[in-house]
Amino acid sequence: MANIFLKRVYDPYDEGDGCRILVDRLWPRGISKENARLSFWLKEVAPSTDLRKWFCHKPELFQEFRERYLEELRTEGPQSEAAQKIIDIASKEPVTLLYGAKDPVYNHAIVLQEELMNQIKN
């Protein structure tokens, strides 16, 4: 079973993080690339720019955002390919998905983690 974890990019690095993947389309404010300690930045798996701007991290829009983002992950070439890349890595080592959003509940990384875990189970 793959281990896919979530963590804010601002949280401290831990050896147990495994492969650290930034899953935001934009670089998070106030953190250097050195301090982020990324394995890599996978912008392609993030929501489209239009969807990200529409959502604007408003909790009342989260359910619709979730549905639209899942549709992107399942049908858009670059996003689907990037998701598969994460699954491939997770089959070999722990993966920590890093995101910059302040809200730990209403963000795209939660949706992404759920979708990846569902794909792994099926």
N, CA, C and O atoms as CSV, one atom per row, in Angstrom:
chain,resi,resn,atom,element,x,y,z
A,1,MET,N,N,0.848,-1.187,0.000
A,1,MET,CA,C,0.000,0.000,0.000
A,1,MET,C,C,0.886,1.240,0.000
A,1,MET,O,O,1.830,1.347,0.782
A,2,ALA,N,N,0.572,2.147,-0.868
A,2,ALA,CA,C,1.359,3.368,-0.984
A,2,ALA,C,C,1.077,4.298,0.185
A,2,ALA,O,O,-0.039,4.357,0.703
A,3,ASN,N,N,2.087,5.004,0.577
A,3,ASN,CA,C,1.958,6.006,1.629
A,3,ASN,C,C,2.053,7.381,0.997
A,3,ASN,O,O,3.121,7.791,0.543
A,4,ILE,N,N,0.939,8.090,0.968
A,4,ILE,CA,C,0.903,9.444,0.424
A,4,ILE,C,C,0.402,10.358,1.525
A,4,ILE,O,O,-0.732,10.240,1.991
A,5,PHE,N,N,1.269,11.267,1.928
A,5,PHE,CA,C,0.979,12.155,3.042
A,5,PHE,C,C,0.824,13.587,2.545
A,5,PHE,O,O,1.206,13.910,1.420
A,6,LEU,N,N,0.259,14.439,3.395
A,6,LEU,CA,C,0.106,15.866,3.106
A,6,LEU,C,C,0.850,16.682,4.141
A,6,LEU,O,O,0.946,16.311,5.310
A,7,LYS,N,N,1.376,17.815,3.673
A,7,LYS,CA,C,2.087,18.696,4.585
A,7,LYS,C,C,2.158,20.080,3.953
A,7,LYS,O,O,2.342,20.211,2.743
A,8,ARG,N,N,2.013,21.105,4.776
A,8,ARG,CA,C,2.252,22.454,4.254
A,8,ARG,C,C,3.740,22.589,3.966
A,8,ARG,O,O,4.575,22.073,4.709
A,9,VAL,N,N,4.055,23.266,2.913
A,9,VAL,CA,C,5.446,23.436,2.523
A,9,VAL,C,C,6.230,24.197,3.597
A,9,VAL,O,O,7.457,24.116,3.650
A,10,TYR,N,N,5.519,24.932,4.447
A,10,TYR,CA,C,6.148,25.719,5.505
A,10,TYR,C,C,6.464,24.885,6.746
A,10,TYR,O,O,7.225,25.319,7.612
A,11,ASP,N,N,5.883,23.692,6.833
A,11,ASP,CA,C,6.150,22.815,7.976
A,11,ASP,C,C,7.576,22.282,7.904
A,11,ASP,O,O,8.142,22.172,6.816
A,12,PRO,N,N,8.158,21.951,9.052
A,12,PRO,CA,C,9.549,21.482,9.061
A,12,PRO,C,C,9.744,20.191,8.263
A,12,PRO,O,O,8.865,19.332,8.200
A,13,TYR,N,N,10.909,20.092,7.668
A,13,TYR,CA,C,11.330,18.886,6.957
A,13,TYR,C,C,11.479,17.742,7.957
A,13,TYR,O,O,11.875,17.947,9.104
A,14,ASP,N,N,11.156,16.551,7.504
A,14,ASP,CA,C,11.338,15.358,8.323
A,14,ASP,C,C,11.883,14.247,7.430
A,14,ASP,O,O,11.449,14.102,6.287
A,15,GLU,N,N,12.821,13.469,7.938
A,15,GLU,CA,C,13.406,12.372,7.166
A,15,GLU,C,C,12.328,11.418,6.654
A,15,GLU,O,O,12.468,10.851,5.570
A,16,GLY,N,N,11.261,11.240,7.417
A,16,GLY,CA,C,10.197,10.323,7.048
A,16,GLY,C,C,9.297,10.825,5.930
A,16,GLY,O,O,8.404,10.103,5.487
A,17,ASP,N,N,9.519,12.054,5.467
A,17,ASP,CA,C,8.689,12.617,4.396
A,17,ASP,C,C,8.829,11.829,3.092
A,17,ASP,O,O,7.913,11.823,2.269
A,18,GLY,N,N,9.949,11.180,2.908
A,18,GLY,CA,C,10.186,10.483,1.644
A,18,GLY,C,C,10.361,11.480,0.523
A,18,GLY,O,O,11.045,12.491,0.681
A,19,CYS,N,N,9.742,11.197,-0.610
A,19,CYS,CA,C,9.808,12.075,-1.773
A,19,CYS,C,C,8.890,13.265,-1.537
A,19,CYS,O,O,7.680,13.097,-1.387
A,20,ARG,N,N,9.456,14.461,-1.504
A,20,ARG,CA,C,8.693,15.685,-1.217
A,20,ARG,C,C,8.355,16.380,-2.533
A,20,ARG,O,O,9.237,16.842,-3.257
A,21,ILE,N,N,7.046,16.442,-2.826
A,21,ILE,CA,C,6.588,16.976,-4.106
A,21,ILE,C,C,5.694,18.192,-3.863
A,21,ILE,O,O,4.642,18.084,-3.234
A,22,LEU,N,N,6.121,19.341,-4.364
A,22,LEU,CA,C,5.279,20.534,-4.312
A,22,LEU,C,C,4.217,20.392,-5.401
A,22,LEU,O,O,4.547,20.207,-6.573
A,23,VAL,N,N,2.935,20.480,-5.012
A,23,VAL,CA,C,1.837,20.261,-5.957
A,23,VAL,C,C,1.047,21.537,-6.231
A,23,VAL,O,O,-0.115,21.464,-6.632
A,24,ASP,N,N,1.646,22.685,-6.026
A,24,ASP,CA,C,1.034,23.979,-6.322
A,24,ASP,C,C,1.506,24.477,-7.688
A,24,ASP,O,O,2.636,24.211,-8.096
A,25,ARG,N,N,0.645,25.189,-8.378
A,25,ARG,CA,C,1.021,25.765,-9.675
A,25,ARG,C,C,1.924,26.986,-9.498
A,25,ARG,O,O,2.767,27.271,-10.348
A,26,LEU,N,N,1.739,27.706,-8.384
A,26,LEU,CA,C,2.545,28.891,-8.094
A,26,LEU,C,C,3.491,28.597,-6.939
A,26,LEU,O,O,3.160,27.819,-6.044
A,27,TRP,N,N,4.668,29.217,-6.955
A,27,TRP,CA,C,5.619,29.039,-5.859
A,27,TRP,C,C,5.049,29.702,-4.600
A,27,TRP,O,O,4.590,30.842,-4.665
A,28,PRO,N,N,5.071,29.014,-3.463
A,28,PRO,CA,C,4.537,29.591,-2.217
A,28,PRO,C,C,5.368,30.779,-1.741
A,28,PRO,O,O,6.596,30.774,-1.822
A,29,ARG,N,N,4.684,31.772,-1.254
A,29,ARG,CA,C,5.353,32.991,-0.788
A,29,ARG,C,C,6.165,32.727,0.470
A,29,ARG,O,O,5.782,31.926,1.323
A,30,GLY,N,N,7.286,33.414,0.563
A,30,GLY,CA,C,8.046,33.453,1.802
A,30,GLY,C,C,8.886,32.236,2.119
A,30,GLY,O,O,9.353,32.101,3.250
A,31,ILE,N,N,9.096,31.346,1.166
A,31,ILE,CA,C,9.950,30.184,1.418
A,31,ILE,C,C,10.935,30.048,0.263
A,31,ILE,O,O,10.571,30.159,-0.908
A,32,SER,N,N,12.166,29.811,0.618
A,32,SER,CA,C,13.187,29.649,-0.415
A,32,SER,C,C,13.167,28.209,-0.927
A,32,SER,O,O,12.677,27.301,-0.255
A,33,LYS,N,N,13.700,28.025,-2.111
A,33,LYS,CA,C,13.772,26.666,-2.668
A,33,LYS,C,C,14.644,25.780,-1.793
A,33,LYS,O,O,14.391,24.582,-1.670
A,34,GLU,N,N,15.657,26.360,-1.191
A,34,GLU,CA,C,16.538,25.589,-0.303
A,34,GLU,C,C,15.786,25.126,0.941
A,34,GLU,O,O,15.904,23.966,1.337
A,35,ASN,N,N,15.015,26.017,1.561
A,35,ASN,CA,C,14.277,25.661,2.774
A,35,ASN,C,C,13.113,24.711,2.507
A,35,ASN,O,O,12.700,23.972,3.400
A,36,ALA,N,N,12.585,24.726,1.292
A,36,ALA,CA,C,11.472,23.836,0.954
A,36,ALA,C,C,11.931,22.372,0.894
A,36,ALA,O,O,11.147,21.459,1.150
A,37,ARG,N,N,13.185,22.165,0.559
A,37,ARG,CA,C,13.772,20.819,0.484
A,37,ARG,C,C,12.914,19.867,-0.347
A,37,ARG,O,O,12.543,18.780,0.094
A,38,LEU,N,N,12.618,20.311,-1.547
A,38,LEU,CA,C,11.785,19.523,-2.456
A,38,LEU,C,C,12.577,18.432,-3.142
A,38,LEU,O,O,13.773,18.577,-3.396
A,39,SER,N,N,11.900,17.346,-3.435
A,39,SER,CA,C,12.442,16.365,-4.372
A,39,SER,C,C,12.200,16.901,-5.773
A,39,SER,O,O,13.079,16.849,-6.633
A,40,PHE,N,N,10.989,17.419,-5.992
A,40,PHE,CA,C,10.691,18.163,-7.215
A,40,PHE,C,C,9.370,18.891,-7.110
A,40,PHE,O,O,8.593,18.678,-6.180
A,41,TRP,N,N,9.129,19.764,-8.093
A,41,TRP,CA,C,7.937,20.595,-8.153
A,41,TRP,C,C,7.109,20.096,-9.333
A,41,TRP,O,O,7.565,20.155,-10.476
A,42,LEU,N,N,5.919,19.612,-9.075
A,42,LEU,CA,C,5.068,19.041,-10.108
A,42,LEU,C,C,3.851,19.944,-10.316
A,42,LEU,O,O,2.742,19.630,-9.883
A,43,LYS,N,N,4.087,21.073,-10.992
A,43,LYS,CA,C,3.041,22.076,-11.227
A,43,LYS,C,C,1.855,21.506,-12.000
A,43,LYS,O,O,0.709,21.902,-11.787
A,44,GLU,N,N,2.150,20.575,-12.896
A,44,GLU,CA,C,1.133,20.063,-13.810
A,44,GLU,C,C,-0.044,19.375,-13.105
A,44,GLU,O,O,-1.131,19.274,-13.674
A,45,VAL,N,N,0.168,18.902,-11.873
A,45,VAL,CA,C,-0.896,18.183,-11.170
A,45,VAL,C,C,-1.856,19.135,-10.447
A,45,VAL,O,O,-2.911,18.712,-9.973
A,46,ALA,N,N,-1.500,20.388,-10.366
A,46,ALA,CA,C,-2.333,21.383,-9.671
A,46,ALA,C,C,-3.575,21.720,-10.507
A,46,ALA,O,O,-3.606,21.454,-11.709
A,47,PRO,N,N,-4.584,22.298,-9.876
A,47,PRO,CA,C,-5.761,22.730,-10.639
A,47,PRO,C,C,-5.364,23.754,-11.702
A,47,PRO,O,O,-4.377,24.475,-11.556
A,48,SER,N,N,-6.150,23.800,-12.762
A,48,SER,CA,C,-5.892,24.789,-13.809
A,48,SER,C,C,-5.945,26.196,-13.209
A,48,SER,O,O,-6.549,26.411,-12.158
A,49,THR,N,N,-5.319,27.131,-13.878
A,49,THR,CA,C,-5.303,28.510,-13.403
A,49,THR,C,C,-6.720,29.063,-13.273
A,49,THR,O,O,-7.042,29.725,-12.287
A,50,ASP,N,N,-7.557,28.795,-14.255
A,50,ASP,CA,C,-8.937,29.284,-14.205
A,50,ASP,C,C,-9.692,28.713,-13.000
A,50,ASP,O,O,-10.413,29.439,-12.314
A,51,LEU,N,N,-9.525,27.425,-12.747
A,51,LEU,CA,C,-10.214,26.801,-11.618
A,51,LEU,C,C,-9.675,27.327,-10.298
A,51,LEU,O,O,-10.444,27.593,-9.374
A,52,ARG,N,N,-8.370,27.478,-10.204
A,52,ARG,CA,C,-7.755,28.001,-8.977
A,52,ARG,C,C,-8.263,29.406,-8.668
A,52,ARG,O,O,-8.603,29.710,-7.524
A,53,LYS,N,N,-8.315,30.252,-9.675
A,53,LYS,CA,C,-8.783,31.624,-9.472
A,53,LYS,C,C,-10.265,31.651,-9.113
A,53,LYS,O,O,-10.685,32.444,-8.270
A,54,TRP,N,N,-11.062,30.786,-9.750
A,54,TRP,CA,C,-12.494,30.733,-9.450
A,54,TRP,C,C,-12.727,30.327,-7.995
A,54,TRP,O,O,-13.548,30.935,-7.308
A,55,PHE,N,N,-12.016,29.311,-7.527
A,55,PHE,CA,C,-12.199,28.802,-6.165
A,55,PHE,C,C,-11.770,29.811,-5.113
A,55,PHE,O,O,-12.508,30.071,-4.163
A,56,CYS,N,N,-10.602,30.372,-5.272
A,56,CYS,CA,C,-10.077,31.407,-4.373
A,56,CYS,C,C,-10.143,30.984,-2.892
A,56,CYS,O,O,-10.283,31.833,-2.011
A,57,HIS,N,N,-10.044,29.692,-2.626
A,57,HIS,CA,C,-10.035,29.127,-1.266
A,57,HIS,C,C,-11.255,29.499,-0.432
A,57,HIS,O,O,-11.153,29.688,0.780
A,58,LYS,N,N,-12.402,29.601,-1.085
A,58,LYS,CA,C,-13.650,29.895,-0.375
A,58,LYS,C,C,-14.322,28.577,0.009
A,58,LYS,O,O,-14.706,27.802,-0.867
A,59,PRO,N,N,-14.467,28.318,1.306
A,59,PRO,CA,C,-15.048,27.040,1.746
A,59,PRO,C,C,-16.408,26.736,1.127
A,59,PRO,O,O,-16.715,25.576,0.853
A,60,GLU,N,N,-17.218,27.750,0.905
A,60,GLU,CA,C,-18.551,27.512,0.353
A,60,GLU,C,C,-18.510,27.017,-1.098
A,60,GLU,O,O,-19.500,26.481,-1.595
A,61,LEU,N,N,-17.373,27.191,-1.776
A,61,LEU,CA,C,-17.219,26.720,-3.158
A,61,LEU,C,C,-16.473,25.389,-3.231
A,61,LEU,O,O,-16.274,24.850,-4.320
A,62,PHE,N,N,-16.061,24.859,-2.082
A,62,PHE,CA,C,-15.177,23.701,-2.088
A,62,PHE,C,C,-15.779,22.473,-2.760
A,62,PHE,O,O,-15.084,21.801,-3.523
A,63,GLN,N,N,-17.025,22.161,-2.509
A,63,GLN,CA,C,-17.613,20.949,-3.090
A,63,GLN,C,C,-17.607,21.017,-4.615
A,63,GLN,O,O,-17.246,20.047,-5.281
A,64,GLU,N,N,-18.003,22.156,-5.163
A,64,GLU,CA,C,-17.979,22.287,-6.623
A,64,GLU,C,C,-16.544,22.299,-7.147
A,64,GLU,O,O,-16.248,21.709,-8.185
A,65,PHE,N,N,-15.656,22.976,-6.418
A,65,PHE,CA,C,-14.241,22.972,-6.791
A,65,PHE,C,C,-13.720,21.539,-6.845
A,65,PHE,O,O,-13.043,21.151,-7.797
A,66,ARG,N,N,-14.042,20.754,-5.812
A,66,ARG,CA,C,-13.597,19.362,-5.730
A,66,ARG,C,C,-14.032,18.582,-6.968
A,66,ARG,O,O,-13.230,17.870,-7.573
A,67,GLU,N,N,-15.302,18.718,-7.342
A,67,GLU,CA,C,-15.834,18.013,-8.507
A,67,GLU,C,C,-15.115,18.437,-9.791
A,67,GLU,O,O,-14.752,17.600,-10.617
A,68,ARG,N,N,-14.916,19.742,-9.944
A,68,ARG,CA,C,-14.245,20.250,-11.153
A,68,ARG,C,C,-12.780,19.808,-11.205
A,68,ARG,O,O,-12.269,19.451,-12.267
A,69,TYR,N,N,-12.117,19.834,-10.060
A,69,TYR,CA,C,-10.708,19.422,-10.022
A,69,TYR,C,C,-10.573,17.930,-10.302
A,69,TYR,O,O,-9.667,17.519,-11.027
A,70,LEU,N,N,-11.458,17.116,-9.742
A,70,LEU,CA,C,-11.431,15.678,-10.029
A,70,LEU,C,C,-11.621,15.427,-11.517
A,70,LEU,O,O,-10.973,14.554,-12.095
A,71,GLU,N,N,-12.510,16.193,-12.132
A,71,GLU,CA,C,-12.724,16.064,-13.574
A,71,GLU,C,C,-11.426,16.388,-14.332
A,71,GLU,O,O,-11.064,15.685,-15.276
A,72,GLU,N,N,-10.741,17.439,-13.921
A,72,GLU,CA,C,-9.458,17.769,-14.556
A,72,GLU,C,C,-8.448,16.641,-14.371
A,72,GLU,O,O,-7.776,16.238,-15.320
A,73,LEU,N,N,-8.347,16.138,-13.149
A,73,LEU,CA,C,-7.370,15.079,-12.870
A,73,LEU,C,C,-7.638,13.818,-13.688
A,73,LEU,O,O,-6.711,13.098,-14.059
A,74,ARG,N,N,-8.889,13.566,-13.959
A,74,ARG,CA,C,-9.265,12.330,-14.644
A,74,ARG,C,C,-9.276,12.458,-16.164
A,74,ARG,O,O,-9.255,11.450,-16.870
A,75,THR,N,N,-9.310,13.696,-16.675
A,75,THR,CA,C,-9.460,13.851,-18.130
A,75,THR,C,C,-8.378,14.673,-18.806
A,75,THR,O,O,-8.163,14.519,-20.008
A,76,GLU,N,N,-7.702,15.524,-18.091
A,76,GLU,CA,C,-6.690,16.389,-18.709
A,76,GLU,C,C,-5.358,15.643,-18.798
A,76,GLU,O,O,-4.878,15.107,-17.800
A,77,GLY,N,N,-4.773,15.608,-19.973
A,77,GLY,CA,C,-3.534,14.878,-20.206
A,77,GLY,C,C,-2.414,15.170,-19.216
A,77,GLY,O,O,-1.979,14.262,-18.508
A,78,PRO,N,N,-1.931,16.418,-19.145
A,78,PRO,CA,C,-0.804,16.710,-18.257
A,78,PRO,C,C,-1.111,16.443,-16.783
A,78,PRO,O,O,-0.240,15.972,-16.052
A,79,GLN,N,N,-2.328,16.735,-16.339
A,79,GLN,CA,C,-2.683,16.488,-14.942
A,79,GLN,C,C,-2.764,14.991,-14.658
A,79,GLN,O,O,-2.278,14.527,-13.627
A,80,SER,N,N,-3.372,14.244,-15.560
A,80,SER,CA,C,-3.457,12.788,-15.390
A,80,SER,C,C,-2.076,12.152,-15.378
A,80,SER,O,O,-1.797,11.267,-14.569
A,81,GLU,N,N,-1.216,12.605,-16.276
A,81,GLU,CA,C,0.146,12.068,-16.343
A,81,GLU,C,C,0.923,12.387,-15.077
A,81,GLU,O,O,1.659,11.542,-14.568
A,82,ALA,N,N,0.764,13.603,-14.566
A,82,ALA,CA,C,1.461,13.992,-13.336
A,82,ALA,C,C,0.945,13.178,-12.153
A,82,ALA,O,O,1.732,12.765,-11.301
A,83,ALA,N,N,-0.359,12.942,-12.091
A,83,ALA,CA,C,-0.921,12.113,-11.018
A,83,ALA,C,C,-0.360,10.703,-11.093
A,83,ALA,O,O,-0.030,10.110,-10.066
A,84,GLN,N,N,-0.248,10.164,-12.295
A,84,GLN,CA,C,0.304,8.822,-12.456
A,84,GLN,C,C,1.770,8.776,-12.021
A,84,GLN,O,O,2.224,7.779,-11.459
A,85,LYS,N,N,2.495,9.840,-12.281
A,85,LYS,CA,C,3.900,9.908,-11.851
A,85,LYS,C,C,3.989,9.805,-10.324
A,85,LYS,O,O,4.860,9.112,-9.798
A,86,ILE,N,N,3.092,10.491,-9.619
A,86,ILE,CA,C,3.082,10.424,-8.154
A,86,ILE,C,C,2.766,9.000,-7.704
A,86,ILE,O,O,3.404,8.482,-6.788
A,87,ILE,N,N,1.792,8.373,-8.340
A,87,ILE,CA,C,1.435,6.997,-7.996
A,87,ILE,C,C,2.626,6.065,-8.202
A,87,ILE,O,O,2.887,5.193,-7.372
A,88,ASP,N,N,3.342,6.247,-9.295
A,88,ASP,CA,C,4.518,5.416,-9.571
A,88,ASP,C,C,5.579,5.578,-8.486
A,88,ASP,O,O,6.170,4.595,-8.038
A,89,ILE,N,N,5.815,6.799,-8.071
A,89,ILE,CA,C,6.803,7.051,-7.019
A,89,ILE,C,C,6.324,6.448,-5.700
A,89,ILE,O,O,7.098,5.832,-4.968
A,90,ALA,N,N,5.031,6.635,-5.408
A,90,ALA,CA,C,4.468,6.143,-4.147
A,90,ALA,C,C,4.499,4.622,-4.047
A,90,ALA,O,O,4.429,4.071,-2.948
A,91,SER,N,N,4.602,3.948,-5.172
A,91,SER,CA,C,4.690,2.487,-5.132
A,91,SER,C,C,6.068,2.021,-4.663
A,91,SER,O,O,6.255,0.854,-4.318
A,92,LYS,N,N,7.032,2.949,-4.655
A,92,LYS,CA,C,8.406,2.602,-4.271
A,92,LYS,C,C,8.855,3.203,-2.950
A,92,LYS,O,O,9.722,2.651,-2.272
A,93,GLU,N,N,8.258,4.346,-2.581
A,93,GLU,CA,C,8.680,5.039,-1.361
A,93,GLU,C,C,7.562,5.960,-0.871
A,93,GLU,O,O,6.646,6.277,-1.630
A,94,PRO,N,N,7.630,6.391,0.387
A,94,PRO,CA,C,6.634,7.354,0.867
A,94,PRO,C,C,6.713,8.653,0.062
A,94,PRO,O,O,7.784,9.064,-0.386
A,95,VAL,N,N,5.567,9.277,-0.106
A,95,VAL,CA,C,5.468,10.551,-0.819
A,95,VAL,C,C,4.761,11.548,0.086
A,95,VAL,O,O,3.744,11.227,0.702
A,96,THR,N,N,5.295,12.744,0.164
A,96,THR,CA,C,4.626,13.832,0.876
A,96,THR,C,C,4.285,14.909,-0.133
A,96,THR,O,O,5.161,15.495,-0.769
A,97,LEU,N,N,2.985,15.155,-0.266
A,97,LEU,CA,C,2.500,16.223,-1.144
A,97,LEU,C,C,2.554,17.522,-0.365
A,97,LEU,O,O,1.945,17.641,0.697
A,98,LEU,N,N,3.276,18.485,-0.885
A,98,LEU,CA,C,3.443,19.774,-0.219
A,98,LEU,C,C,2.575,20.827,-0.898
A,98,LEU,O,O,2.500,20.897,-2.125
A,99,TYR,N,N,1.927,21.637,-0.081
A,99,TYR,CA,C,1.072,22.701,-0.595
A,99,TYR,C,C,1.283,23.955,0.236
A,99,TYR,O,O,1.765,23.879,1.366
A,100,GLY,N,N,0.926,25.109,-0.317
A,100,GLY,CA,C,1.144,26.374,0.373
A,100,GLY,C,C,-0.079,26.961,1.048
A,100,GLY,O,O,0.057,27.879,1.857
A,101,ALA,N,N,-1.268,26.465,0.745
A,101,ALA,CA,C,-2.506,27.039,1.279
A,101,ALA,C,C,-2.508,27.039,2.805
A,101,ALA,O,O,-1.982,26.130,3.448
A,102,LYS,N,N,-3.116,28.085,3.365
A,102,LYS,CA,C,-3.218,28.187,4.829
A,102,LYS,C,C,-4.243,27.214,5.387
A,102,LYS,O,O,-4.055,26.664,6.473
A,103,ASP,N,N,-5.318,27.001,4.655
A,103,ASP,CA,C,-6.411,26.165,5.129
A,103,ASP,C,C,-6.080,24.685,4.912
A,103,ASP,O,O,-5.909,24.252,3.773
A,104,PRO,N,N,-5.989,23.909,5.997
A,104,PRO,CA,C,-5.633,22.499,5.857
A,104,PRO,C,C,-6.803,21.607,5.425
A,104,PRO,O,O,-6.611,20.414,5.191
A,105,VAL,N,N,-8.000,22.166,5.319
A,105,VAL,CA,C,-9.179,21.371,4.975
A,105,VAL,C,C,-9.677,21.666,3.562
A,105,VAL,O,O,-9.995,20.747,2.808
A,106,TYR,N,N,-9.744,22.944,3.207
A,106,TYR,CA,C,-10.304,23.351,1.924
A,106,TYR,C,C,-9.193,23.741,0.956
A,106,TYR,O,O,-8.973,24.920,0.679
A,107,ASN,N,N,-8.500,22.731,0.451
A,107,ASN,CA,C,-7.439,22.987,-0.520
A,107,ASN,C,C,-7.339,21.828,-1.504
A,107,ASN,O,O,-7.858,20.740,-1.254
A,108,HIS,N,N,-6.680,22.069,-2.599
A,108,HIS,CA,C,-6.607,21.065,-3.662
A,108,HIS,C,C,-5.792,19.842,-3.277
A,108,HIS,O,O,-6.044,18.755,-3.799
A,109,ALA,N,N,-4.831,19.983,-2.387
A,109,ALA,CA,C,-3.980,18.850,-2.019
A,109,ALA,C,C,-4.788,17.739,-1.352
A,109,ALA,O,O,-4.487,16.560,-1.533
A,110,ILE,N,N,-5.806,18.107,-0.587
A,110,ILE,CA,C,-6.699,17.120,0.040
A,110,ILE,C,C,-7.391,16.291,-1.046
A,110,ILE,O,O,-7.440,15.064,-0.967
A,111,VAL,N,N,-7.918,16.973,-2.046
A,111,VAL,CA,C,-8.614,16.308,-3.149
A,111,VAL,C,C,-7.637,15.417,-3.906
A,111,VAL,O,O,-7.961,14.277,-4.241
A,112,LEU,N,N,-6.455,15.932,-4.172
A,112,LEU,CA,C,-5.438,15.175,-4.896
A,112,LEU,C,C,-5.055,13.906,-4.133
A,112,LEU,O,O,-4.999,12.827,-4.722
A,113,GLN,N,N,-4.797,14.022,-2.848
A,113,GLN,CA,C,-4.430,12.856,-2.051
A,113,GLN,C,C,-5.535,11.794,-2.103
A,113,GLN,O,O,-5.250,10.615,-2.312
A,114,GLU,N,N,-6.780,12.204,-1.916
A,114,GLU,CA,C,-7.902,11.260,-1.966
A,114,GLU,C,C,-7.970,10.558,-3.319
A,114,GLU,O,O,-8.147,9.342,-3.383
A,115,GLU,N,N,-7.830,11.318,-4.390
A,115,GLU,CA,C,-7.901,10.743,-5.736
A,115,GLU,C,C,-6.756,9.768,-5.973
A,115,GLU,O,O,-6.970,8.690,-6.527
A,116,LEU,N,N,-5.560,10.125,-5.568
A,116,LEU,CA,C,-4.419,9.228,-5.752
A,116,LEU,C,C,-4.611,7.930,-4.980
A,116,LEU,O,O,-4.346,6.847,-5.500
A,117,MET,N,N,-5.072,8.041,-3.739
A,117,MET,CA,C,-5.298,6.840,-2.936
A,117,MET,C,C,-6.406,5.983,-3.538
A,117,MET,O,O,-6.312,4.756,-3.507
A,118,ASN,N,N,-7.445,6.596,-4.080
A,118,ASN,CA,C,-8.511,5.837,-4.748
A,118,ASN,C,C,-8.006,5.116,-5.989
A,118,ASN,O,O,-8.378,3.971,-6.241
A,119,GLN,N,N,-7.156,5.789,-6.764
A,119,GLN,CA,C,-6.600,5.160,-7.963
A,119,GLN,C,C,-5.707,3.986,-7.587
A,119,GLN,O,O,-5.697,2.970,-8.283
A,120,ILE,N,N,-4.968,4.108,-6.513
A,120,ILE,CA,C,-4.083,3.029,-6.075
A,120,ILE,C,C,-4.904,1.812,-5.641
A,120,ILE,O,O,-4.526,0.676,-5.929
A,121,LYS,N,N,-6.024,2.044,-4.951
A,121,LYS,CA,C,-6.873,0.942,-4.479
A,121,LYS,C,C,-7.515,0.186,-5.635
A,121,LYS,O,O,-7.739,-1.021,-5.548
A,122,ASN,N,N,-7.810,0.901,-6.718
A,122,ASN,CA,C,-8.508,0.276,-7.863
A,122,ASN,C,C,-7.568,-0.244,-8.858
A,122,ASN,O,O,-7.988,-0.796,-9.875
